[in-house]
Amino acid sequence: MKRVSQFVLLIMVFAIPQNLQAQIIDLPLKEILQVENIRLEGTNGNTDKHEFSLPIPRRWSINTAILTFGYTNSTALIKNRSRLIFSLNGNPLAQVPLDPQTPQGQVSVSIPVKLLTPGYHPFRFEVAQHSAQGNCEDPSAPELWTWVELSEAKISFDVTLNPVPERLSAIADFLFDPRNPAVPPVNLIFPKITEAAMKPVALCASGVALRYDYRSVPFVSIDGFRSGMDTILVGPEAFIKSRLAQLDLLDADWSANGPLLAIHPLPLKKKMVSGQPKILTDPDHCLVVVTGKDWDDVLTAAKAFSLVSLPLPDSPWALVNDLIIPGIDPYTLKNGLTQNKAYSLSNLGFSTTTFKGTHPVPQGFGFRLPSDSHLLPNSQATLSLNMAYGANMRTDSVMNILLNDKFVAAIPCSDESGGNYSHYKIRLLLSSMKPGYNKLTFSPVLTPLITDKCTMIQTGNLRLTLFDDSTFSLPTIDQWIEMPQLKAFMTDGFPFGRFPDMRDTTIVVPDQTRQSFLTALNLVALAAQKTGFPPLEASFRLTPPETSDKDILIVSTADTIPDAYSTKAPLDLSSSGTLRYPHLTRPRGYDPGQDGGFWSKLLPHKGARVVDVSLQDAQFVVTRFDPFLMVKRAALMQFQSPFKNNRTVMVLTAHTLDDMAAAGTALWDRGLQSSSSGDTLLIDLSDPAYKTTALKLGPSYYLGNVGSTPFIAYYTNTYPKQFILLLLGLSLATALLIYIFLKRRSRRRIVDE
């Protein structure tokens, strides 16, 4: 223990903080938030329903912040009565006159630093706009509108980074902060790539990605400590000593004494000051050390690093004496719901809310469904609501319920004396949901009883309260999906993330290069972000398995992928390859005359269930290229395992190592993730926007089971008439057999008598 303390003290003694420097961070608003252009309508339109919040990390000390956005207003507005207001935390910061003579404008709003404390800061845009003098104006007149151009908005921060606290708890609450909109690069330093080293390094990368939530994480691997980069040093005791001894930070007899985590200011170089050696540091960035006596200890420390969030030790180092990890069930998604279990809305993030006014701000909650969910049209989720509404409202007042911004149900508030509902049940068809993220929104429309023109309208009574002891529950949902499907991987890591700890996954790097391994780290960290759990049980290999009952991730240059996999891939990426690509694509439909039989005429189809990923018919053109994959290109492919029919192989490949490294960075692009579909994604690495082409080239296969008895529920819902006819036929056949049996029995009794 004394030696471990010595390791910490030596770095702290020689650490000399450098002068803090401000930096300018310019970011498009769409990189921080999901924003789009907004149309504000009516006399007092606002953006409250969009839930905009500006994230500020604890790591920043902000000197100035300026938001710049454009707008266009109607030319029918009255200038001296129309305003566009921007407010943050309820504080109005800008009031822009809406001039019909100059309907377009650009606004730069300086945000006071005192308002930008660490956390999430809600902001909104609202308008007060009028097109007629007097008190008889129509509040919903069509000429009352203003267009706010948020998709092109930018925000500029002048920040000074705060020094990283020398405590392990800073890893979760300060260092890797999901509120940081400009994530700095993370440098991973580790020894030569071996199968023993691959998993600890991957767990460290996944731990960083998990703490950053859904933000892009630029991982690099630079041999040395670089200013401006948080650095994670991973390896056994001998490797750590060799790295830190270069800066004279450790004595020759230092020992790790077991799995060890430590955090320190980032050391840069040794410099002679007044004849004495001093270690220059970057106090705004850190060095995290993950080490141990051997690789088994390092793996234990890496597991702790990937899992520990709060509470954390407040010391600069800690030995990991024990690690107990609970069992993880399949489909344990972040924000996912368990089937056949009722959840109160309070547990889903919705608190008791009173909606006020004619068009109150909609509120709701989100939940996730596995990407392989087979959402049958005859299955229903149950929403049980407890609510009360005010008196003297018009009978057409209503509580609208939206699922993914589409209307699905309504509750009437028609009693003029007011009323309440207890356990009011709403049935929601599963077919109106989607795999992945879903949002259920409550959007009341409350109408005053008296709405005569030029009459004072009383709105103080327009109240509706929805209580958080209301419940939501899902029925049993079958898992059934047509594969291959890259979109499923980008949604929740399926099928590799079916178990969040990736116990059924093998990651392989056949070319055994650092660039390809770093790309594999990006792919694994991305999957961990989707599942919300580190890949604790994934296996890592340098040589592809000759046979396997696991899903396989291969990340390597095209010429090193074994034939057993390349021949099964939808594209042959060898130096001379064949490309099958669709030509003259058109929507896939159903021809009711294609069966041509008697039963098809007697029971015509309303339509066939289309399960193909592309939802298109196409003629395929086959072209042979030599070479096939050019420089500045990468391919992400998915196909059925050559070893097991219920397993999947995914390959990320390029021709050069530089392109492999670039492909790892491209994976974090949101546009690339959203465009992923089918079994093949071609990535143009020369385009900063990562232009992609998604294709469905190979054969389909299916994973999962439908119903307790395979396929029964599927055919019941897909072919209901045929299924009913089959049941009637079986019933008639059974009745006929019983009739024949009874007749024979009757004859025998007569003969016996």
NORRA-V953332 format. One record per residue. RES is the residue in three letters. PHI is phi in radians with two decimals (* if undefined). OMEGA is omega in whole degrees, -180 to 180 (none if undefined). D_LAST is the distance of its C-alpha to the last C-alpha in Angstrom with 1 decimal. Layout:
# NORRA-V953332
res: {RES	RES}
phi: {PHI	PHI}
omega: {OMEGA	OMEGA}
d_last: {D_LAST	D_LAST}
This chain:
# NORRA-V953332
res: {MET	LYS	ARG	VAL	SER	GLN	PHE	VAL	LEU	LEU	ILE	MET	VAL	PHE	ALA	ILE	PRO	GLN	ASN	LEU	GLN	ALA	GLN	ILE	ILE	ASP	LEU	PRO	LEU	LYS	GLU	ILE	LEU	GLN	VAL	GLU	ASN	ILE	ARG	LEU	GLU	GLY	THR	ASN	GLY	ASN	THR	ASP	LYS	HIS	GLU	PHE	SER	LEU	PRO	ILE	PRO	ARG	ARG	TRP	SER	ILE	ASN	THR	ALA	ILE	LEU	THR	PHE	GLY	TYR	THR	ASN	SER	THR	ALA	LEU	ILE	LYS	ASN	ARG	SER	ARG	LEU	ILE	PHE	SER	LEU	ASN	GLY	ASN	PRO	LEU	ALA	GLN	VAL	PRO	LEU	ASP	PRO	GLN	THR	PRO	GLN	GLY	GLN	VAL	SER	VAL	SER	ILE	PRO	VAL	LYS	LEU	LEU	THR	PRO	GLY	TYR	HIS	PRO	PHE	ARG	PHE	GLU	VAL	ALA	GLN	HIS	SER	ALA	GLN	GLY	ASN	CYS	GLU	ASP	PRO	SER	ALA	PRO	GLU	LEU	TRP	THR	TRP	VAL	GLU	LEU	SER	GLU	ALA	LYS	ILE	SER	PHE	ASP	VAL	THR	LEU	ASN	PRO	VAL	PRO	GLU	ARG	LEU	SER	ALA	ILE	ALA	ASP	PHE	LEU	PHE	ASP	PRO	ARG	ASN	PRO	ALA	VAL	PRO	PRO	VAL	ASN	LEU	ILE	PHE	PRO	LYS	ILE	THR	GLU	ALA	ALA	MET	LYS	PRO	VAL	ALA	LEU	CYS	ALA	SER	GLY	VAL	ALA	LEU	ARG	TYR	ASP	TYR	ARG	SER	VAL	PRO	PHE	VAL	SER	ILE	ASP	GLY	PHE	ARG	SER	GLY	MET	ASP	THR	ILE	LEU	VAL	GLY	PRO	GLU	ALA	PHE	ILE	LYS	SER	ARG	LEU	ALA	GLN	LEU	ASP	LEU	LEU	ASP	ALA	ASP	TRP	SER	ALA	ASN	GLY	PRO	LEU	LEU	ALA	ILE	HIS	PRO	LEU	PRO	LEU	LYS	LYS	LYS	MET	VAL	SER	GLY	GLN	PRO	LYS	ILE	LEU	THR	ASP	PRO	ASP	HIS	CYS	LEU	VAL	VAL	VAL	THR	GLY	LYS	ASP	TRP	ASP	ASP	VAL	LEU	THR	ALA	ALA	LYS	ALA	PHE	SER	LEU	VAL	SER	LEU	PRO	LEU	PRO	ASP	SER	PRO	TRP	ALA	LEU	VAL	ASN	ASP	LEU	ILE	ILE	PRO	GLY	ILE	ASP	PRO	TYR	THR	LEU	LYS	ASN	GLY	LEU	THR	GLN	ASN	LYS	ALA	TYR	SER	LEU	SER	ASN	LEU	GLY	PHE	SER	THR	THR	THR	PHE	LYS	GLY	THR	HIS	PRO	VAL	PRO	GLN	GLY	PHE	GLY	PHE	ARG	LEU	PRO	SER	ASP	SER	HIS	LEU	LEU	PRO	ASN	SER	GLN	ALA	THR	LEU	SER	LEU	ASN	MET	ALA	TYR	GLY	ALA	ASN	MET	ARG	THR	ASP	SER	VAL	MET	ASN	ILE	LEU	LEU	ASN	ASP	LYS	PHE	VAL	ALA	ALA	ILE	PRO	CYS	SER	ASP	GLU	SER	GLY	GLY	ASN	TYR	SER	HIS	TYR	LYS	ILE	ARG	LEU	LEU	LEU	SER	SER	MET	LYS	PRO	GLY	TYR	ASN	LYS	LEU	THR	PHE	SER	PRO	VAL	LEU	THR	PRO	LEU	ILE	THR	ASP	LYS	CYS	THR	MET	ILE	GLN	THR	GLY	ASN	LEU	ARG	LEU	THR	LEU	PHE	ASP	ASP	SER	THR	PHE	SER	LEU	PRO	THR	ILE	ASP	GLN	TRP	ILE	GLU	MET	PRO	GLN	LEU	LYS	ALA	PHE	MET	THR	ASP	GLY	PHE	PRO	PHE	GLY	ARG	PHE	PRO	ASP	MET	ARG	ASP	THR	THR	ILE	VAL	VAL	PRO	ASP	GLN	THR	ARG	GLN	SER	PHE	LEU	THR	ALA	LEU	ASN	LEU	VAL	ALA	LEU	ALA	ALA	GLN	LYS	THR	GLY	PHE	PRO	PRO	LEU	GLU	ALA	SER	PHE	ARG	LEU	THR	PRO	PRO	GLU	THR	SER	ASP	LYS	ASP	ILE	LEU	ILE	VAL	SER	THR	ALA	ASP	THR	ILE	PRO	ASP	ALA	TYR	SER	THR	LYS	ALA	PRO	LEU	ASP	LEU	SER	SER	SER	GLY	THR	LEU	ARG	TYR	PRO	HIS	LEU	THR	ARG	PRO	ARG	GLY	TYR	ASP	PRO	GLY	GLN	ASP	GLY	GLY	PHE	TRP	SER	LYS	LEU	LEU	PRO	HIS	LYS	GLY	ALA	ARG	VAL	VAL	ASP	VAL	SER	LEU	GLN	ASP	ALA	GLN	PHE	VAL	VAL	THR	ARG	PHE	ASP	PRO	PHE	LEU	MET	VAL	LYS	ARG	ALA	ALA	LEU	MET	GLN	PHE	GLN	SER	PRO	PHE	LYS	ASN	ASN	ARG	THR	VAL	MET	VAL	LEU	THR	ALA	HIS	THR	LEU	ASP	ASP	MET	ALA	ALA	ALA	GLY	THR	ALA	LEU	TRP	ASP	ARG	GLY	LEU	GLN	SER	SER	SER	SER	GLY	ASP	THR	LEU	LEU	ILE	ASP	LEU	SER	ASP	PRO	ALA	TYR	LYS	THR	THR	ALA	LEU	LYS	LEU	GLY	PRO	SER	TYR	TYR	LEU	GLY	ASN	VAL	GLY	SER	THR	PRO	PHE	ILE	ALA	TYR	TYR	THR	ASN	THR	TYR	PRO	LYS	GLN	PHE	ILE	LEU	LEU	LEU	LEU	GLY	LEU	SER	LEU	ALA	THR	ALA	LEU	LEU	ILE	TYR	ILE	PHE	LEU	LYS	ARG	ARG	SER	ARG	ARG	ARG	ILE	VAL	ASP	GLU}
phi: {*	-1.11	-1.21	-1.11	-1.09	-1.09	-1.03	-1.27	-1.16	-1.09	-1.18	-1.18	-1.19	-1.56	-1.35	-2.03	-1.04	-1.64	-1.11	-1.25	-2.11	-1.35	-2.44	-1.71	-2.08	-1.80	-2.35	-1.12	-1.05	-1.22	-1.42	-1.66	-2.29	-1.51	-2.12	-2.59	-1.10	-2.06	-1.83	-1.72	-2.08	1.49	-1.28	-2.53	-1.21	-2.62	-1.90	-0.99	-1.20	-1.53	0.95	-1.38	-2.44	-1.58	-1.48	-2.24	-1.43	-1.21	-1.29	-1.72	-1.99	-1.54	-1.62	-2.54	-2.55	-2.29	-1.78	-2.14	-2.58	-1.92	-2.67	-2.42	-2.04	-1.15	-1.42	-1.68	-1.37	-1.63	-1.04	-1.32	-2.12	-2.12	-2.47	-1.90	-2.05	-1.95	-2.37	-2.23	0.95	1.42	-1.67	-1.19	-1.94	-2.63	-2.21	-1.89	-1.13	-1.69	-1.70	-1.14	-1.37	-2.22	-1.25	-1.94	-2.78	-2.16	-2.17	-2.06	-1.93	-1.50	-1.66	-1.01	-1.09	-1.12	-1.47	-1.73	-1.36	-1.00	2.41	-1.89	-2.03	-1.18	-2.34	-2.65	-2.02	-2.53	-2.24	-2.11	-2.38	-2.43	-2.23	-2.58	-1.37	1.68	-1.78	-1.86	-1.32	-1.32	-1.18	-2.04	-1.03	-1.13	-1.46	-1.58	-2.69	-2.48	-1.81	-1.79	-1.60	-1.46	-1.15	-1.89	-1.22	-2.34	-2.30	-2.09	-1.99	-1.85	-2.18	-2.07	-1.31	-1.37	-1.03	-1.29	-1.10	-1.52	-2.60	-1.11	-1.11	-1.19	-1.03	-1.59	-1.80	-2.38	-1.27	-1.76	-1.72	-1.11	-1.42	-1.38	-1.36	-2.18	-1.18	-1.30	-1.07	-2.01	-1.66	-1.79	-1.93	-2.64	-1.26	-0.98	-1.21	-2.33	-1.13	-1.22	-1.46	-1.11	-1.22	-1.01	-1.15	-1.11	-1.18	-1.13	-1.09	-1.15	-1.08	-1.15	-1.07	-1.14	-1.24	-1.42	1.06	-1.76	-1.46	-1.20	-2.16	-1.39	-1.48	-2.31	-2.39	-1.93	-1.35	2.48	-1.52	-2.06	-1.09	1.49	-2.25	-1.14	-2.15	-2.02	-1.75	-2.11	2.84	-1.25	-0.94	-1.09	-1.19	-1.09	-1.12	-1.15	-1.31	-1.43	-1.18	-1.06	-1.80	1.00	-1.62	-2.29	-1.35	-1.14	-1.69	-1.14	-2.42	-1.33	1.06	2.08	-1.05	-2.31	-2.07	-2.56	-2.38	-2.63	-1.03	-1.28	-1.33	-1.94	-2.79	-1.68	-2.44	-1.49	-2.16	0.95	1.39	-2.01	-1.27	-2.22	-1.76	-1.41	-2.25	-1.92	-1.21	-1.41	-2.28	-2.27	-2.02	-1.80	-1.87	-2.11	-2.56	3.08	-1.14	-2.52	-1.18	-1.14	-1.14	-1.07	-1.09	-1.09	-1.13	-1.17	-1.08	-1.10	-1.07	-1.31	-1.80	-1.18	-2.15	-2.47	-1.37	-2.10	-1.13	-1.59	-1.54	-1.29	-2.63	-2.78	-1.58	-1.62	-1.42	-2.71	-2.53	-1.96	-1.91	-1.18	-1.18	-1.99	-1.41	-1.12	1.07	-1.53	-1.55	-1.16	1.13	-1.54	-1.91	-1.44	-1.25	1.01	-2.40	-1.53	-2.03	-1.26	-1.11	-1.12	-1.29	-1.73	1.60	-1.88	-1.77	-0.92	-2.25	-1.82	-1.52	-2.22	1.60	-1.26	-2.26	-1.16	-1.15	-1.09	-2.33	-3.05	-2.60	-2.02	-2.69	-2.07	-2.08	-1.00	-1.19	-1.76	-1.18	-1.69	-1.55	-1.33	-1.21	-1.63	-1.67	-2.39	-1.56	-2.06	-1.97	-1.95	-1.91	-2.00	-2.66	-2.45	-2.34	-1.41	-1.60	1.02	-1.86	-1.20	-1.20	-1.62	-1.19	-2.70	-1.80	-1.50	-2.09	-2.00	-2.09	0.96	1.16	-2.10	-1.16	-2.23	-2.88	-2.59	-2.09	-1.27	-2.07	-1.74	-1.49	-1.16	-1.51	1.46	-3.08	-2.61	-2.13	-2.11	0.98	-1.30	-1.66	-2.06	-1.70	-1.96	-1.15	-1.12	-1.17	-1.53	-1.68	-2.54	-1.06	1.72	-1.45	-2.22	-2.30	-1.80	-2.16	-1.82	-2.30	-1.27	-2.19	-1.98	-1.91	-1.11	-1.19	-1.99	-2.33	-1.12	-1.15	1.13	-1.95	-1.05	-1.74	-1.52	-2.05	-1.15	-1.56	-1.41	-2.38	-2.53	-1.96	-1.90	-1.59	-1.39	-1.53	-1.10	-2.25	-2.43	-2.50	-1.90	-1.40	-1.18	-2.02	-1.30	-1.80	-2.76	-2.59	-1.42	-2.06	-1.35	-2.68	-1.14	-1.07	-1.12	-1.12	-1.26	-1.45	-2.60	1.34	-1.19	-1.54	-1.21	-1.74	-0.97	-1.67	-1.01	-1.46	1.02	-1.19	-1.73	-2.16	-2.06	-1.79	-2.20	-2.19	-1.12	-1.39	1.01	-1.78	-1.16	-1.13	-1.19	-1.13	-1.10	-1.13	-1.10	-1.09	-1.08	-1.15	-1.21	-1.12	-1.11	-1.09	-1.13	-1.06	-1.21	-1.50	1.42	-2.63	-1.27	-1.40	-1.14	-1.92	-1.19	-1.90	-2.18	-2.44	-1.72	-2.02	-1.11	-1.21	-1.32	-2.67	-2.84	-1.85	-2.34	-1.30	-2.18	-1.90	-2.00	-2.23	-2.97	-1.17	-1.09	-1.39	-1.92	-1.38	-1.07	-1.05	-1.04	-1.75	-1.12	-1.27	-1.56	-1.18	-1.12	-2.17	-1.53	-1.74	-1.25	-1.07	-2.18	-2.28	-1.92	-2.02	-1.83	-2.37	-1.27	-2.37	0.98	-1.22	-2.69	-1.08	-1.49	-2.17	-2.16	-1.67	-1.14	-1.65	-1.29	-1.25	1.18	-1.70	-1.11	-1.18	-1.18	-1.40	-1.25	-2.16	-1.13	-1.32	-1.40	2.79	-1.60	-1.36	-1.62	-2.01	-1.16	-1.08	-1.32	0.98	-2.45	-1.71	-2.79	-1.57	-1.76	-1.69	-1.92	-2.26	-1.82	-2.04	-2.53	-1.37	-1.46	-1.67	-1.48	-1.18	1.15	-2.35	-2.48	-2.38	-1.98	-2.25	-2.42	-2.78	-1.23	-1.09	-1.26	-1.85	-2.34	-1.18	-1.74	-2.11	-2.19	-2.03	-2.19	-2.15	-2.02	-2.56	-2.70	-1.53	-2.05	-1.19	-1.10	-1.19	-1.10	-1.11	-1.15	-1.12	-1.09	-1.20	-1.11	-1.01	-1.44	-1.22	-1.15	-1.11	-1.10	-1.10	-1.24	-1.52	-1.27	-2.85	1.17	-1.98	-2.46	-2.22	-1.63	-2.01	-1.58	-1.38	-1.37	-1.65	-1.00	-1.51	0.92	-1.11	-2.20	-2.29	-1.74	-2.33	-2.11	-1.94	-1.61	-1.26	-1.66	-2.54	-2.23	-2.13	1.87	-2.25	-1.96	1.35	-1.15	-1.83	-0.91	1.30	-1.10	-1.10	-1.10	-1.26	-1.09	-1.48	-1.49	-2.22	-1.12	-1.16	-1.11	-1.17	-1.12	-1.07	-1.11	-1.11	-1.10	-1.09	-1.13	-1.15	-1.12	-1.11	-1.12	-1.10	-1.12	-1.11	-1.13	-1.08	-1.09	-1.09	-1.19	-1.11	-1.11	-1.13	-1.13	-1.09	-1.09	-1.14	-1.14	-1.10	-1.09	-1.22}
omega: {179	-179	178	179	179	179	-179	-175	-179	179	-178	-178	-175	-178	178	-179	177	179	179	-179	177	177	180	179	178	-176	167	-177	-179	175	179	-175	172	-178	176	177	-173	174	179	-174	177	-176	-178	178	179	-176	-177	-175	-177	174	177	175	-180	-178	177	-179	177	-177	-175	164	-169	176	175	175	-177	176	180	180	177	180	173	-179	178	178	180	-176	175	-171	-173	178	-176	-177	168	-175	171	180	179	-177	-179	180	177	-176	180	174	-174	175	179	-173	179	179	175	-171	180	-179	177	-176	172	-176	175	-177	180	-177	-177	178	-172	173	179	-179	179	-174	180	175	-176	170	177	-179	164	-173	-175	180	180	178	176	-176	-176	-178	175	-175	-180	-180	-175	-179	179	179	173	-177	-180	-172	-177	-179	178	-179	180	175	-177	178	167	-171	168	-178	175	178	180	178	180	177	-178	180	178	179	-175	-171	-178	-169	-179	-170	179	178	-179	-178	180	-175	178	178	177	-178	178	178	-177	-178	176	-176	171	179	177	-177	-170	-175	178	180	179	179	177	178	180	178	177	-179	-180	-179	176	178	-176	179	177	-178	-180	177	173	176	-178	-176	180	-179	-178	178	178	-179	168	-172	175	-180	-173	177	179	-174	-177	180	179	-180	-179	-179	-175	178	178	179	-179	-178	-176	170	-178	-177	179	180	-177	179	177	179	-171	170	178	179	-176	171	-175	177	-177	-178	178	-177	178	178	-178	178	-179	179	176	179	176	-177	170	-174	-180	178	-169	170	175	-179	177	-171	-180	-179	-179	-177	176	176	179	178	177	179	180	176	179	179	-177	-174	-170	175	178	-6	179	175	179	178	180	178	178	172	179	-177	-177	-179	180	-176	-180	177	-178	178	176	178	174	-174	170	-176	177	-179	175	-179	178	177	-180	179	171	-179	178	178	180	176	179	178	179	-173	172	178	-175	175	-175	180	-178	-179	179	177	179	-180	-180	176	-177	173	179	-176	178	179	176	-171	-176	-179	-178	177	-173	168	-176	175	-179	-170	170	-175	177	179	-171	-179	177	170	-179	-173	178	174	-171	170	179	178	-178	175	-176	177	176	-178	180	-178	178	177	-179	173	-165	-179	-178	178	-176	-179	177	177	176	180	176	-171	175	177	-179	-180	178	-180	176	176	180	173	-177	-174	175	177	177	-173	176	-174	-179	169	-174	-173	176	-179	180	-177	180	180	178	176	178	-177	180	180	-179	-180	-177	-176	173	-179	174	-172	-176	172	169	-173	177	-179	178	174	173	-179	179	174	-177	-176	172	179	-1	-176	180	180	179	178	-179	178	-179	176	-177	0	-176	179	177	164	-175	178	175	-178	-179	-175	172	178	-173	176	-173	-178	172	179	-180	-179	180	178	178	176	176	177	177	-179	180	178	177	178	179	176	-178	-178	-177	-176	-180	-177	-173	-175	177	176	-177	-179	172	178	-179	179	177	172	-176	173	178	169	-171	172	179	177	-174	174	-170	-175	-179	179	-177	-178	-179	-180	-176	180	178	-177	179	176	174	-173	174	-176	175	-170	178	179	173	-179	-174	179	-178	179	180	-179	177	179	180	180	-176	-180	-174	177	174	-178	-179	-176	179	177	180	-179	-177	179	169	-179	-180	176	-179	-177	180	-176	-174	-177	-179	166	179	168	-176	176	-180	-180	179	-178	176	-4	-176	-174	-176	178	-178	176	174	-179	173	-173	-180	-179	-178	-179	176	-176	-178	-177	-178	179	-174	173	174	-176	170	-172	173	-177	-176	180	177	178	177	179	179	179	177	177	-177	-178	-176	-179	-177	178	177	-179	-178	-179	-178	176	-180	-178	-177	175	176	-173	176	-176	180	-179	180	178	179	176	-175	174	-180	-177	170	-171	-174	179	179	169	-171	178	176	178	179	178	178	172	-172	171	-177	-179	-179	-177	177	-177	-178	-179	-174	-178	179	-179	177	178	178	179	178	179	179	179	178	179	179	179	179	179	178	179	180	180	-179	178	179	180	179	179	180	180	179	180	-180	-180	none}
d_last: {101.1	104.9	104.7	102.2	104.5	107.4	105.5	105.2	108.7	110.4	108.9	109.8	113.4	114.1	112.4	114.9	113.5	114.7	115.9	113.0	112.9	111.4	109.2	108.1	104.3	103.5	99.8	97.9	95.9	92.7	93.0	92.9	90.4	87.8	89.9	90.1	92.2	91.7	92.1	93.3	92.7	93.7	96.6	95.6	93.3	92.8	91.0	89.5	86.0	86.8	87.5	90.6	92.0	94.9	94.5	97.5	97.3	99.2	100.9	103.0	106.1	106.6	110.0	109.1	106.0	106.1	103.2	103.9	101.6	102.0	101.0	101.0	101.1	100.8	104.0	103.2	103.8	106.7	108.8	110.1	106.7	104.5	104.1	102.0	101.7	100.8	100.0	99.1	97.7	98.3	102.0	103.3	105.2	106.0	106.3	106.7	107.9	105.8	108.4	107.2	110.3	109.4	105.6	105.2	106.4	106.3	106.3	107.3	106.4	108.1	105.7	107.5	107.2	106.6	103.3	102.0	101.0	98.3	94.9	93.2	95.2	93.5	95.4	95.0	96.5	96.8	98.6	100.2	100.7	101.7	102.4	103.8	106.3	105.4	102.4	100.1	99.1	95.5	94.4	92.0	94.3	93.4	97.0	96.9	96.1	97.5	96.3	96.8	96.9	95.4	94.1	97.7	99.0	100.8	101.8	104.7	105.2	108.4	107.2	108.5	106.0	105.9	106.3	103.0	102.6	102.6	99.3	95.9	94.4	96.4	93.9	91.3	93.4	96.5	96.4	93.2	92.9	90.3	92.8	95.3	95.3	97.5	95.9	98.6	97.8	96.3	97.7	95.5	97.6	95.8	96.4	95.4	91.8	89.5	85.8	86.7	89.0	86.7	84.3	87.0	88.9	85.8	85.0	88.5	88.3	84.9	86.3	89.1	86.9	84.5	87.4	88.7	85.3	85.0	88.7	89.8	91.2	93.7	93.4	96.2	97.2	101.0	102.7	104.9	105.4	106.1	107.4	105.1	101.8	99.7	99.2	96.4	97.5	94.5	94.8	95.3	98.4	100.4	100.0	100.9	104.0	105.1	104.8	106.4	109.0	110.6	111.7	112.7	110.1	108.7	110.3	109.4	107.7	105.3	101.6	98.5	97.0	93.4	91.6	94.2	94.5	98.0	99.6	103.3	105.6	105.6	108.4	110.2	113.2	115.9	119.4	122.7	124.1	127.6	127.1	123.7	120.3	118.1	114.6	114.2	110.9	109.0	108.0	106.0	103.5	101.9	101.1	97.7	97.4	93.9	94.5	93.8	94.6	92.3	89.7	87.0	89.3	90.1	86.3	85.9	88.9	87.6	84.2	86.0	88.2	85.3	83.4	86.0	86.9	87.6	88.8	91.1	94.0	97.3	99.2	100.4	98.2	95.2	93.4	89.6	88.5	84.8	82.3	78.8	76.8	73.5	70.4	70.0	66.7	66.1	67.1	69.4	71.8	75.0	74.2	70.6	67.7	64.7	61.4	59.2	62.2	64.1	67.9	70.4	73.0	75.7	74.3	74.4	78.1	77.9	79.7	79.6	81.4	82.9	83.3	86.3	87.6	86.3	85.4	85.3	85.2	81.6	80.3	77.4	76.1	75.1	72.4	71.3	68.1	67.6	68.6	65.2	63.3	60.6	61.0	57.9	58.3	55.2	56.5	59.0	61.6	62.2	65.6	65.7	69.1	71.1	74.0	76.3	78.5	81.5	82.1	83.8	82.4	81.3	77.6	77.6	78.4	75.8	75.1	74.4	72.5	73.4	71.8	74.2	76.4	73.6	72.3	68.7	68.5	70.5	70.5	72.1	74.9	74.9	75.6	79.3	79.4	78.4	75.2	73.4	70.1	68.2	65.7	65.7	63.3	64.1	61.6	63.4	61.7	62.2	62.8	66.1	67.2	68.6	68.7	71.9	73.9	72.7	74.6	73.2	75.9	76.2	78.5	79.0	80.7	82.1	83.8	86.4	85.6	89.0	90.0	92.6	95.3	98.5	96.9	96.9	93.4	92.2	90.3	90.6	87.2	85.4	83.6	80.2	79.3	76.5	75.8	75.3	72.3	70.2	67.7	66.6	63.5	61.9	58.2	57.0	58.8	57.6	60.2	60.1	63.2	64.3	67.0	69.8	71.4	74.9	74.6	72.1	74.6	77.3	75.1	74.0	74.5	70.9	69.5	72.2	72.3	68.5	69.5	72.9	74.4	73.6	71.9	70.1	73.4	76.0	79.4	81.2	84.9	85.3	88.9	89.8	92.6	93.7	93.4	89.8	88.9	90.6	88.5	85.4	86.6	86.8	83.3	81.8	83.9	82.6	79.0	79.8	81.2	78.0	75.7	78.1	77.9	79.9	78.4	78.3	75.7	76.6	77.7	80.9	81.8	84.6	82.6	79.3	76.2	74.8	71.3	70.2	67.2	69.5	71.0	74.4	77.7	80.3	83.9	86.3	88.6	86.9	88.2	86.7	83.1	81.1	79.4	75.9	76.4	78.8	76.6	73.7	76.0	75.9	79.6	81.3	84.5	86.2	89.6	88.0	84.9	82.5	81.9	78.9	79.6	78.0	79.7	79.1	76.8	74.8	72.1	68.6	66.2	62.8	62.2	59.1	59.0	59.1	55.4	55.2	51.4	48.9	47.9	51.6	52.1	49.1	49.9	53.7	55.2	57.6	59.3	58.7	59.5	62.8	63.2	66.1	69.2	71.7	69.7	71.5	71.1	74.0	75.2	76.6	80.0	80.6	84.2	85.7	88.6	91.1	91.5	88.6	89.4	93.0	95.2	94.7	91.0	88.0	84.2	81.3	78.1	74.5	71.8	68.7	69.3	69.5	67.7	64.8	63.1	62.9	66.6	69.7	73.3	76.2	79.6	82.9	85.6	89.0	91.5	94.3	94.6	96.6	93.7	91.2	93.3	93.5	89.8	89.3	91.5	89.8	86.4	87.6	88.4	86.1	86.3	85.1	82.2	81.1	81.3	79.2	75.9	74.0	74.5	78.2	81.2	84.6	87.5	91.1	93.2	96.5	95.6	96.3	93.3	91.1	89.8	86.2	83.8	80.1	77.8	74.2	74.4	71.8	68.0	65.9	63.5	61.5	61.6	59.2	55.6	54.1	51.6	49.6	47.4	50.0	50.6	47.8	50.4	52.8	50.4	49.1	52.7	54.0	51.2	49.4	47.9	46.5	45.1	43.4	42.0	40.7	39.0	37.4	36.3	34.8	33.0	31.6	30.5	28.8	27.1	25.9	24.6	22.7	21.3	20.2	18.6	16.6	15.5	14.4	12.5	10.8	10.0	8.6	6.2	5.2	5.5	3.8	0.0}
